[in-house]
Structure formats: structure tokens, C-alpha cells
Amino acid sequence: MAISPDLSAAPLSQNNDWPLAALEDPTTKYPRPPFNHQNQPWPALASKMVPRPDHGEASYKGSGRLMGRKALITGGDSGMGRAAAIAYAREGADVAIGYLPQEEPDAKEVIALIKKAGRKAVAIPGDI
């Protein structure tokens, strides 16, 4: 048997649209296509993209869910790997990232973000 609180009995705020005031429309919050064609030799660098991709550098806060853990993330300099490395560090994990040596500038940015989150960061250049 499950018991859940009766939310209908909760007192209402004087301002009935208070939750709506804090919401932002995600369809207008970020850059939208069409984007200019960008051509970079492989492997490309996120730091040279316009607009720069959002990997959570400024938006993701974390809440300590991974305190005391360690993570090894391949491709941690860009894309989903970069987003994961930032999120894991902000959740409390020490993070090692693997990346191609040609992507060193992007990897340095991620290492700095991991350290800024107060976590240990290890950079592992190489082609796995």
C-alpha cells in the first residue's frame, strides 16, 4: 500500500501564477539554426565553433551525488564526453579524461573546469 500526500489540501499562494513566473521558454533561450557552415580539419575543436556548444559549463550546478567516486571518460574534451566530465565533477567525482592529442586546447578547458569544481583532474592524451 502506497501513501502519498494530499497536495490539493496545500494552501495556495496569493499569486496563483507564481510557478509560471520562474519558467523560461527553452525554445528562445539558446541559439537556433540556421548556423553558418563551419569547416574544421578532423578532429575539430569545440573552442573554435560559433556559437560555442553548451556542455553545462555555466548552467549545471550538481549536488554531490558522486562524492568519493572516480570516473574515466573517453572523449572527455568535447561533446557528450565533455558534458559528462563537467557533470561528474560537479556531482563530486574525481575525473580522468581521455582525448586525442590534437584536441589539447579543449582538454585543457575541461581539466580547468574539473579543478574549479574542487575535484582531481587527470588528462590522458592518446588514441584509444
N, CA, C and O atoms as a DFTB+ gen file, in Angstrom:
512 C
 N C O
     1  1       0.842      -1.176       0.000
     2  2       0.000       0.000       0.000
     3  2       0.887       1.239       0.000
     4  3       1.783       1.358       0.835
     5  1       0.654       2.132      -0.899
     6  2       1.438       3.364      -1.008
     7  2       0.620       4.523      -0.479
     8  3      -0.592       4.593      -0.682
     9  1       1.290       5.419       0.192
    10  2       0.623       6.604       0.721
    11  2       1.298       7.824       0.117
    12  3       2.523       7.938       0.145
    13  1       0.507       8.728      -0.425
    14  2       1.071       9.955      -0.977
    15  2       0.383      11.141      -0.327
    16  3      -0.769      11.041       0.096
    17  1       1.077      12.252      -0.246
    18  2       0.465      13.426       0.398
    19  2      -0.671      13.980      -0.452
    20  3      -0.659      13.874      -1.678
    21  1      -1.641      14.565       0.214
    22  2      -2.755      15.190      -0.479
    23  2      -2.364      16.624      -0.797
    24  3      -2.490      17.512       0.046
    25  1      -1.888      16.845      -2.018
    26  2      -1.417      18.170      -2.410
    27  2      -2.562      19.148      -2.625
    28  3      -2.348      20.360      -2.629
    29  1      -3.763      18.638      -2.802
    30  2      -4.892      19.542      -3.015
    31  2      -5.227      20.323      -1.751
    32  3      -5.866      21.373      -1.815
    33  1      -4.795      19.806      -0.602
    34  2      -5.086      20.491       0.652
    35  2      -4.037      21.543       0.980
    36  3      -4.200      22.281       1.952
    37  1      -2.956      21.633       0.192
    38  2      -1.897      22.610       0.464
    39  2      -2.429      24.016       0.230
    40  3      -3.195      24.247      -0.705
    41  1      -2.020      24.963       1.087
    42  2      -2.503      26.340       0.904
    43  2      -1.947      26.932      -0.388
    44  3      -0.786      26.710      -0.729
    45  1      -2.774      27.681      -1.100
    46  2      -2.369      28.312      -2.345
    47  2      -1.777      29.680      -2.069
    48  3      -2.185      30.374      -1.138
    49  1      -0.819      30.055      -2.884
    50  2      -0.209      31.376      -2.797
    51  2      -1.225      32.417      -3.243
    52  3      -2.151      32.108      -3.992
    53  1      -1.049      33.655      -2.781
    54  2      -1.910      34.740      -3.213
    55  2      -1.789      34.944      -4.724
    56  3      -2.761      35.300      -5.390
    57  1      -0.564      34.711      -5.269
    58  2      -0.320      34.855      -6.696
    59  2      -0.407      33.474      -7.329
    60  3       0.539      32.693      -7.228
    61  1      -1.517      33.160      -7.976
    62  2      -1.751      31.821      -8.498
    63  2      -0.815      31.426      -9.639
    64  3      -0.698      30.235      -9.929
    65  1      -0.138      32.383     -10.305
    66  2       0.781      32.001     -11.369
    67  2       2.234      32.082     -10.910
    68  3       3.112      32.249     -11.756
    69  1       2.530      31.972      -9.630
    70  2       3.910      32.070      -9.151
    71  2       4.837      31.044      -9.776
    72  3       5.990      31.388     -10.036
    73  1       4.417      29.787     -10.043
    74  2       5.390      28.880     -10.654
    75  2       5.714      29.271     -12.101
    76  3       6.823      29.023     -12.574
    77  1       4.763      29.873     -12.796
    78  2       4.972      30.230     -14.193
    79  2       5.926      31.405     -14.351
    80  3       6.586      31.527     -15.382
    81  1       6.008      32.268     -13.349
    82  2       6.871      33.444     -13.438
    83  2       8.337      33.054     -13.528
    84  3       9.120      33.791     -14.127
    85  1       8.744      31.910     -12.950
    86  2      10.136      31.496     -12.937
    87  2      10.522      30.684     -14.170
    88  3      11.707      30.432     -14.388
    89  1       9.565      30.276     -14.967
    90  2       9.859      29.435     -16.125
    91  2      10.371      30.268     -17.294
    92  3       9.933      31.397     -17.513
    93  1      11.310      29.684     -18.040
    94  2      11.806      30.314     -19.252
    95  2      11.468      29.412     -20.433
    96  3      11.458      28.188     -20.302
    97  1      11.197      30.005     -21.564
    98  2      10.889      29.244     -22.768
    99  2      12.195      28.712     -23.351
   100  3      12.994      29.497     -23.860
   101  1      12.440      27.388     -23.291
   102  2      13.708      26.844     -23.784
   103  2      13.888      26.993     -25.292
   104  3      15.007      26.891     -25.796
   105  1      12.795      27.233     -26.013
   106  2      12.926      27.368     -27.469
   107  2      13.504      28.721     -27.864
   108  3      13.940      28.893     -29.002
   109  1      13.515      29.683     -26.946
   110  2      14.075      31.000     -27.245
   111  2      15.323      31.298     -26.414
   112  3      15.945      32.345     -26.592
   113  1      15.692      30.402     -25.520
   114  2      16.804      30.645     -24.600
   115  2      18.172      30.418     -25.247
   116  3      19.150      31.046     -24.840
   117  1      18.259      29.550     -26.229
   118  2      19.538      29.160     -26.816
   119  2      19.610      29.552     -28.286
   120  3      18.580      29.810     -28.909
   121  1      20.833      29.600     -28.851
   122  2      20.949      29.890     -30.289
   123  2      20.157      28.883     -31.116
   124  3      20.022      27.719     -30.739
   125  1      19.643      29.346     -32.233
   126  2      18.809      28.483     -33.086
   127  2      19.360      28.447     -34.495
   128  3      19.958      29.418     -34.958
   129  1      19.160      27.327     -35.183
   130  2      19.575      27.253     -36.582
   131  2      18.761      28.239     -37.407
   132  3      17.710      28.692     -36.954
   133  1      19.209      28.573     -38.574
   134  2      20.366      28.006     -39.266
   135  2      21.668      28.632     -38.759
   136  3      21.718      29.821     -38.443
   137  1      22.708      27.818     -38.689
   138  2      24.028      28.274     -38.281
   139  2      24.912      28.374     -39.514
   140  3      24.678      27.695     -40.513
   141  1      25.916      29.216     -39.438
   142  2      26.880      29.311     -40.531
   143  2      27.619      27.997     -40.678
   144  3      27.899      27.321     -39.688
   145  1      27.938      27.632     -41.921
   146  2      28.702      26.406     -42.163
   147  2      30.098      26.579     -41.564
   148  3      30.756      27.598     -41.775
   149  1      30.532      25.576     -40.820
   150  2      31.848      25.615     -40.197
   151  2      32.637      24.406     -40.655
   152  3      32.173      23.270     -40.549
   153  1      33.804      24.650     -41.154
   154  2      34.621      23.559     -41.644
   155  2      35.953      23.570     -40.900
   156  3      36.712      24.535     -40.980
   157  1      36.227      22.482     -40.173
   158  2      37.488      22.329     -39.462
   159  2      38.096      20.995     -39.863
   160  3      37.376      20.032     -40.128
   161  1      39.412      20.941     -39.909
   162  2      40.030      19.638     -40.145
   163  2      39.764      18.725     -38.954
   164  3      39.636      19.194     -37.822
   165  1      39.680      17.419     -39.210
   166  2      39.433      16.457     -38.140
   167  2      40.687      16.288     -37.319
   168  3      41.764      16.266     -37.914
   169  1      40.647      16.168     -36.029
   170  2      39.466      16.323     -35.178
   171  2      39.177      17.799     -34.913
   172  3      40.097      18.593     -34.717
   173  1      37.929      18.150     -34.909
   174  2      37.520      19.542     -34.728
   175  2      37.615      19.941     -33.254
   176  3      37.617      19.090     -32.364
   177  1      37.692      21.234     -33.020
   178  2      37.758      21.765     -31.655
   179  2      36.472      22.512     -31.329
   180  3      36.021      23.356     -32.103
   181  1      35.889      22.198     -30.188
   182  2      34.681      22.902     -29.745
   183  2      34.997      24.374     -29.505
   184  3      34.134      25.230     -29.695
   185  1      36.219      24.674     -29.092
   186  2      36.599      26.056     -28.798
   187  2      36.589      26.950     -30.039
   188  3      36.578      28.174     -29.909
   189  1      36.593      26.366     -31.235
   190  2      36.576      27.153     -32.468
   191  2      35.190      27.224     -33.100
   192  3      35.036      27.797     -34.179
   193  1      34.177      26.650     -32.446
   194  2      32.824      26.656     -33.006
   195  2      32.096      27.949     -32.643
   196  3      32.296      28.506     -31.564
   197  1      31.248      28.415     -33.560
   198  2      30.447      29.613     -33.329
   199  2      29.010      29.300     -33.738
   200  3      28.774      29.024     -34.914
   201  1      28.049      29.331     -32.831
   202  2      28.214      29.571     -31.404
   203  2      28.855      28.368     -30.724
   204  3      28.792      27.245     -31.223
   205  1      29.471      28.625     -29.579
   206  2      30.104      27.530     -28.840
   207  2      29.027      26.609     -28.290
   208  3      27.997      27.078     -27.806
   209  1      29.255      25.298     -28.360
   210  2      28.275      24.355     -27.806
   211  2      28.131      24.533     -26.295
   212  3      29.085      24.895     -25.606
   213  1      26.943      24.276     -25.801
   214  2      26.681      24.351     -24.362
   215  2      26.827      22.955     -23.778
   216  3      26.025      22.068     -24.069
   217  1      27.846      22.761     -22.957
   218  2      28.084      21.481     -22.293
   219  2      27.752      21.564     -20.803
   220  3      28.098      20.661     -20.041
   221  1      27.094      22.625     -20.389
   222  2      26.760      22.804     -18.987
   223  2      27.796      23.586     -18.213
   224  3      27.733      23.648     -16.985
   225  1      28.757      24.188     -18.912
   226  2      29.819      24.927     -18.227
   227  2      29.273      25.974     -17.266
   228  3      29.788      26.130     -16.158
   229  1      28.245      26.683     -17.678
   230  2      27.692      27.739     -16.831
   231  2      26.374      27.338     -16.171
   232  3      25.992      27.929     -15.161
   233  1      25.677      26.349     -16.718
   234  2      24.323      26.061     -16.248
   235  2      24.220      24.902     -15.263
   236  3      23.327      24.911     -14.415
   237  1      25.099      23.905     -15.343
   238  2      24.947      22.726     -14.491
   239  2      25.606      22.955     -13.139
   240  3      26.780      23.320     -13.073
   241  1      24.860      22.742     -12.063
   242  2      25.361      23.017     -10.714
   243  2      25.833      21.761      -9.985
   244  3      26.892      21.791      -9.358
   245  1      25.106      20.690     -10.043
   246  2      25.471      19.471      -9.313
   247  2      25.019      19.515      -7.866
   248  3      24.707      20.578      -7.329
   249  1      24.988      18.333      -7.236
   250  2      24.519      18.269      -5.849
   251  2      25.239      17.211      -5.022
   252  3      24.709      16.761      -4.006
   253  1      26.431      16.806      -5.434
   254  2      27.238      15.902      -4.620
   255  2      26.844      14.442      -4.666
   256  3      27.220      13.690      -3.767
   257  1      26.110      14.008      -5.666
   258  2      25.653      12.618      -5.732
   259  2      26.774      11.613      -5.964
   260  3      26.588      10.421      -5.718
   261  1      27.936      12.069      -6.433
   262  2      29.040      11.154      -6.737
   263  2      30.266      11.387      -5.840
   264  3      31.386      11.046      -6.217
   265  1      30.050      11.961      -4.666
   266  2      31.165      12.229      -3.748
   267  2      31.924      10.940      -3.457
   268  3      31.332       9.903      -3.159
   269  1      33.256      11.031      -3.550
   270  2      34.097       9.886      -3.258
   271  2      34.256       8.926      -4.424
   272  3      34.958       7.922      -4.298
   273  1      33.630       9.204      -5.542
   274  2      33.722       8.329      -6.711
   275  2      34.779       8.855      -7.672
   276  3      35.247       9.987      -7.554
   277  1      35.141       8.002      -8.624
   278  2      36.089       8.371      -9.668
   279  2      35.514       7.951     -11.007
   280  3      34.815       6.942     -11.106
   281  1      35.816       8.735     -12.042
   282  2      35.291       8.442     -13.376
   283  2      36.401       8.564     -14.407
   284  3      37.260       9.440     -14.312
   285  1      36.371       7.674     -15.393
   286  2      37.252       7.738     -16.555
   287  2      36.349       7.928     -17.766
   288  3      35.496       7.087     -18.050
   289  1      36.538       9.031     -18.477
   290  2      35.658       9.366     -19.588
   291  2      36.494       9.514     -20.848
   292  3      37.364      10.382     -20.927
   293  1      36.226       8.659     -21.838
   294  2      36.912       8.787     -23.117
   295  2      36.207       9.856     -23.936
   296  3      34.985       9.991     -23.872
   297  1      36.974      10.608     -24.697
   298  2      36.385      11.704     -25.459
   299  2      35.886      12.802     -24.547
   300  3      34.909      13.478     -24.866
   301  1      36.548      12.988     -23.407
   302  2      36.087      13.943     -22.403
   303  2      36.366      15.391     -22.721
   304  3      36.052      16.269     -21.918
   305  1      36.949      15.664     -23.874
   306  2      37.265      17.048     -24.225
   307  2      36.132      17.748     -24.971
   308  3      36.102      18.978     -25.028
   309  1      35.197      16.982     -25.547
   310  2      34.152      17.622     -26.352
   311  2      32.884      16.772     -26.362
   312  3      32.883      15.610     -25.956
   313  1      31.814      17.387     -26.837
   314  2      30.551      16.683     -26.995
   315  2      29.991      16.133     -25.701
   316  3      30.098      16.753     -24.643
   317  1      29.386      14.947     -25.805
   318  2      28.762      14.330     -24.627
   319  2      29.803      13.986     -23.565
   320  3      29.509      14.049     -22.371
   321  1      31.019      13.623     -23.984
   322  2      32.067      13.323     -23.022
   323  2      32.425      14.533     -22.180
   324  3      32.629      14.414     -20.972
   325  1      32.502      15.690     -22.807
   326  2      32.798      16.930     -22.083
   327  2      31.681      17.234     -21.088
   328  3      31.946      17.560     -19.931
   329  1      30.440      17.126     -21.539
   330  2      29.299      17.377     -20.660
   331  2      29.307      16.411     -19.476
   332  3      29.035      16.811     -18.344
   333  1      29.619      15.142     -19.736
   334  2      29.666      14.149     -18.658
   335  2      30.793      14.470     -17.680
   336  3      30.594      14.377     -16.468
   337  1      31.960      14.842     -18.174
   338  2      33.094      15.157     -17.300
   339  2      32.766      16.328     -16.379
   340  3      33.066      16.291     -15.185
   341  1      32.153      17.356     -16.936
   342  2      31.762      18.522     -16.129
   343  2      30.727      18.118     -15.084
   344  3      30.848      18.477     -13.913
   345  1      29.714      17.372     -15.509
   346  2      28.650      16.960     -14.584
   347  2      29.189      16.049     -13.487
   348  3      28.846      16.235     -12.319
   349  1      30.020      15.074     -13.828
   350  2      30.577      14.163     -12.822
   351  2      31.383      14.941     -11.789
   352  3      31.269      14.684     -10.591
   353  1      32.195      15.889     -12.248
   354  2      32.997      16.687     -11.307
   355  2      32.101      17.511     -10.394
   356  3      32.359      17.605      -9.194
   357  1      31.071      18.098     -10.938
   358  2      30.179      18.930     -10.117
   359  2      29.296      18.088      -9.206
   360  3      28.710      18.603      -8.254
   361  1      29.200      16.801      -9.498
   362  2      28.499      15.885      -8.600
   363  2      29.454      15.306      -7.551
   364  3      29.021      14.553      -6.679
   365  1      30.750      15.649      -7.623
   366  2      31.680      15.260      -6.579
   367  2      32.713      14.219      -6.956
   368  3      33.522      13.840      -6.109
   369  1      32.723      13.739      -8.191
   370  2      33.674      12.705      -8.591
   371  2      34.988      13.315      -9.065
   372  3      35.003      14.398      -9.649
   373  1      36.091      12.612      -8.810
   374  2      37.360      12.940      -9.447
   375  2      37.282      12.373     -10.857
   376  3      36.736      11.288     -11.059
   377  1      37.827      13.100     -11.842
   378  2      37.606      12.719     -13.235
   379  2      38.917      12.661     -14.019
   380  3      39.742      13.572     -13.955
   381  1      39.083      11.566     -14.758
   382  2      40.164      11.436     -15.742
   383  2      39.512      11.441     -17.113
   384  3      38.518      10.751     -17.336
   385  1      40.074      12.225     -18.039
   386  2      39.526      12.254     -19.390
   387  2      40.570      11.769     -20.385
   388  3      41.749      12.113     -20.294
   389  1      40.114      10.966     -21.331
   390  2      40.936      10.559     -22.463
   391  2      40.540      11.393     -23.661
   392  3      39.365      11.714     -23.840
   393  1      41.525      11.751     -24.490
   394  2      41.247      12.591     -25.654
   395  2      42.391      12.456     -26.648
   396  3      43.482      12.009     -26.293
   397  1      42.141      12.841     -27.886
   398  2      43.181      12.835     -28.900
   399  2      44.158      13.982     -28.624
   400  3      43.725      15.074     -28.256
   401  1      45.464      13.759     -28.793
   402  2      46.444      14.817     -28.526
   403  2      46.173      16.107     -29.308
   404  3      46.495      17.192     -28.824
   405  1      45.589      16.010     -30.501
   406  2      45.287      17.195     -31.302
   407  2      44.211      18.067     -30.660
   408  3      44.042      19.224     -31.044
   409  1      43.485      17.521     -29.687
   410  2      42.398      18.256     -29.036
   411  2      42.823      18.832     -27.681
   412  3      41.987      19.105     -26.819
   413  1      44.112      19.008     -27.513
   414  2      44.668      19.514     -26.253
   415  2      44.022      20.821     -25.768
   416  3      43.730      20.928     -24.577
   417  1      43.783      21.828     -26.640
   418  2      43.168      23.070     -26.137
   419  2      41.818      22.838     -25.463
   420  3      41.546      23.407     -24.405
   421  1      40.969      22.000     -26.073
   422  2      39.664      21.712     -25.469
   423  2      39.838      20.924     -24.173
   424  3      39.128      21.172     -23.199
   425  1      40.769      19.984     -24.152
   426  2      41.005      19.180     -22.952
   427  2      41.458      20.059     -21.788
   428  3      41.045      19.842     -20.649
   429  1      42.303      21.050     -22.069
   430  2      42.765      21.954     -21.003
   431  2      41.599      22.716     -20.384
   432  3      41.569      22.936     -19.173
   433  1      40.637      23.118     -21.218
   434  2      39.454      23.808     -20.698
   435  2      38.677      22.910     -19.747
   436  3      38.241      23.353     -18.684
   437  1      38.502      21.647     -20.130
   438  2      37.736      20.707     -19.300
   439  2      38.484      20.430     -17.993
   440  3      37.869      20.395     -16.927
   441  1      39.788      20.236     -18.065
   442  2      40.587      19.998     -16.860
   443  2      40.442      21.182     -15.901
   444  3      40.300      20.990     -14.693
   445  1      40.479      22.407     -16.438
   446  2      40.308      23.597     -15.598
   447  2      38.921      23.622     -14.947
   448  3      38.796      24.001     -13.782
   449  1      37.881      23.222     -15.685
   450  2      36.525      23.201     -15.125
   451  2      36.398      22.145     -14.023
   452  3      35.713      22.371     -13.026
   453  1      37.053      20.998     -14.198
   454  2      37.018      19.939     -13.181
   455  2      37.701      20.440     -11.912
   456  3      37.186      20.251     -10.810
   457  1      38.851      21.074     -12.067
   458  2      39.573      21.610     -10.903
   459  2      38.791      22.736     -10.231
   460  3      38.787      22.853      -9.006
   461  1      38.130      23.562     -11.043
   462  2      37.312      24.645     -10.483
   463  2      36.174      24.091      -9.628
   464  3      35.722      24.737      -8.683
   465  1      35.719      22.887      -9.970
   466  2      34.662      22.230      -9.187
   467  2      35.230      21.621      -7.899
   468  3      34.491      21.038      -7.106
   469  1      36.554      21.760      -7.696
   470  2      37.174      21.252      -6.480
   471  2      37.536      19.778      -6.533
   472  3      37.737      19.151      -5.493
   473  1      37.622      19.221      -7.733
   474  2      37.898      17.797      -7.877
   475  2      39.262      17.582      -8.515
   476  3      39.825      18.492      -9.124
   477  1      39.787      16.369      -8.369
   478  2      41.038      15.999      -9.032
   479  2      40.748      15.758     -10.501
   480  3      39.715      15.190     -10.856
   481  1      41.676      16.197     -11.362
   482  2      41.519      16.034     -12.802
   483  2      42.780      15.414     -13.375
   484  3      43.892      15.827     -13.044
   485  1      42.602      14.422     -14.235
   486  2      43.735      13.760     -14.894
   487  2      43.461      13.789     -16.389
   488  3      42.393      13.386     -16.848
   489  1      44.459      14.279     -17.152
   490  2      44.344      14.330     -18.608
   491  2      45.163      13.178     -19.192
   492  3      46.331      13.001     -18.846
   493  1      44.542      12.398     -20.079
   494  2      45.211      11.251     -20.696
   495  2      45.124      11.399     -22.213
   496  3      44.163      10.936     -22.828
   497  1      46.144      12.054     -22.830
   498  2      46.128      12.156     -24.285
   499  2      46.508      10.834     -24.925
   500  3      47.370      10.120     -24.411
   501  1      45.878      10.502     -26.034
   502  2      46.199       9.279     -26.752
   503  2      45.058       8.866     -27.653
   504  3      43.936       9.357     -27.527
   505  1      45.357       7.959     -28.562
   506  2      44.349       7.450     -29.480
   507  2      44.002       6.034     -29.068
   508  3      44.742       5.094     -29.362
   509  1      42.889       5.883     -28.395
   510  2      42.460       4.565     -27.922
   511  2      41.936       3.807     -29.097
   512  3      41.512       2.660     -28.953
